[in-house]
């Protein structure tokens, strides 16, 4: 079965990752998956939040937002206008932070904080999974810089990770949903996994009709395939730095 954009059900949209996209940040990347584009940056502070002070370990946290013209509909108001982060953005930035902390040895960081910022400049489905995948590339560069500056003694990154969206649309399970597919999906699932095929997080919801255990297993297999493909791209990009 082919989709509206002529892809097979198990096929990604075109993927491009440009490291060093922001030259004022220790780590950055522009990730493009189809028409979804996210700028990810990684910066650091030589301190930790109060709850970690004097405990000899670091912290990693994330912020996520969508620019006003990132969607084709009505202009999205900047969250600074309302004075607070909306619920969706809070959920996504917590997911990004949790995912990256799962592959970082915080004790090796010492009392330092790494900030991950993800700004969606164009949205066409899968912004949270693209943000996670691009953020790892930004984090990798920031860690490399910190090592070069003797701010870290040992690389705290344990393993690679990436994330994908999977879903069921009109009865068909699909990898990497575009916005039209995502908005009409019967089942929506986001998955984060390491390059050792270890699952970090699965978020799966029946938007219209429940799904079976067999379908869940098939979606996990689709997600695993997609994540392995993304990690290969990450490694190719990072090997050239």
N, C-alpha and C positions, 0 to 999 in steps of 0.2 A: 504493500500500500504506500502511495505517495501522498504528500501533504500539499497544502496550497503553494508552498515555496519549492515544491518538487523534491523535497528531501525524503529519504526512506525513514521509517519509523524509528530506527536506531541510529540516526545520523545527526551530528551537530551542525549548526549553522557555521559559517566561516569564523575561525577563531584567530585573533591576533593579540599578542601581548608585547607592548613596547616598554622595556625597562628604562629607568632614568628619565621618565617623561617630564618630571619637575626637577630642574637642576638645583633648586634651593633646599631640597629635602635629602636627608641621608639615604632614603630609599623611596622609590616611587615606580608606578607602572600605570599605563593606560591599557585597560583590557577591553577588547571589542569582541562581542559574540553576536554575530548578525548585526542588527541595528542597535543593540544595547551597548552603551559605552560608559565605563566607570573609571574615574581617576582615583587611584589608591596611593596614599603617601604614608610613610613611616618616619616618625620623629621620636626623640627621646628626651627625658629629663633625668638629671642626676639626683632624683629623690623618688620616694614612693608615697602612696596615700597614707594617711594617719594610721589606718588599721594594720599596716605592715611595717611601721617604723621600728627600727632596732631588732628586726627579726631576720636580717641577713638574706632576704630574698627580694626579687623584683616583681614587677607587675606589668601586665599588658592589657590595654583596654582599647575600645574602638568607638568611633562616631560615624554615623551614616546619614546622608541627606540627599534629597533630590533637588536639582536646580529648578528654578521657576519654569524654564522652557523645555524641561526634559521629557514632557509628555505632549502629545498632539492636542489634547483637550484644553480646557480653560487653564490659564496660567496658574501654576502651583505657588501658593503664597510661601514666602520664606518663613521658616519656623521661628526665626528671630523676631518676626512681627508679633507673634502670639506670646512670645516670652517663654515658650516651653517646647520640648520635643514631642511630636505626636506619637501615639501608641505604636503605630507600625514601625516608625524609625527606631523607637526604643527596643522593640522586639528584635529587629534586624541587627542593630549594633551590638546587642548582647550576644546574639548568635555568632557574629564575627569574632568578638572577643573570646567567647568560650571555645570556639573552634581553634583559634590560633594558640590559646593557652594550652590546649591539649597536646601540642607538638613542641612546646618550649619548656625547658628545664628552668623554672623561675629561680631556683637557688643558684644556678650558674650566672645569672644576671647580676647578682648583688642588688643593692638598694637603688635600682634604676627603674624608670617607667618607660615603656614604649607605647607611643600613641599611634593608632592606626586611624586614618581618616579616609572615608570613602564618599566620593561625590559623584552622583549619577548625573551625567551630562545629557544622556539620551536613553530613554527606557523603552524596551520592546520585549519585556518578559525576562525573568531570570536575573534581576538586578542583584538580589542578595547572594546568589550562588556565584555570579561573576565577581562580586565584591570580595568574597572569601578567596576565590582563586587568584585574583589580582593582588590582594593584600599579602598573600604569602610571598609573592615575588618582591613586593616592596619591603617586607620584613627581612627577607634574605639579604637584600642589598644593605639595609640599615645595620644588620648584625655584622656584615662584612666590613662596613665602615667603622663600626665601633671596635672591632677587633684590630683594625689597622691603626686606630688611635689609642690602643692599649686601654680602652675603657672596659673591655671584656678580656678575660684571660683564655676562655675556652668557648667555642661555639655552643650556644644553648639550644639551637634548633635540633630536635631529635629526628624528625623525618618530614617528608613533604606531605602536603595535603591539597585537596581541591574539592569543589562542590558542584553538583549538577541539580537540575530540575527534571523530574519525570512526572508523567501523568497519564490519565486515560481520557481520551477525547473521542466521542462518538463510538465508544466500545473498543477503541484501539489504544494500546499502551504505546507511549511515545517518549523519546529522550529529548531534552532541551526544548521546552515549550516557548514559542514566541507569544507575544501578548494576545493575539486573537485566539490562539489555542488555549492559553492559560485562562483567559476570561470565560471560555466555554467548557473548561475541563470538568469532567464528572469526578475525577480524583486528582488531587494536587499533592506532589511529594517532593521535598527537598532533602538532599542527602550530602553529608560531608564524610570523606573517607581519606585515609592515609595511603601512601604508596605501598604499604604492606597489607593493603586490603582490610585494614581495621576500621570499623565504623566509629565515627566521632558523634554524629547526630543524624537522626532521621525524623523529619517532620512530615507526617502524612495525614491527609484529611479527605474525607468523602464530601465533595462539594455538592453533589447531586444524588449519586447512588453509592451504596456501600461497596467495598471491594473485598475479594476473597483472600485467604492466605496464599493461594497459588499466585494470584495477581501481585500480591505484595512481594513474593519471592522473585517474580519476573521483573518487577520494577527495580528491586535491589540489584538484580543481574544487569539490567540496562544501565543503572546508575554506576555500577562498578566499571563497566566497559567505558562509559563516558569519562569517569574520573581518571582511569588509567591513561586515556588519550590526552586529557588535559595536563596530567603530570608529566607526560612525555614532552609536551610543548613547553611547560615550565622549565624542565631540565635543559632542553635545547637552548632556550633563551638565556638562562642563567650561565650555561657553560661558555657563553661568548663574552661574559663580563670580565 
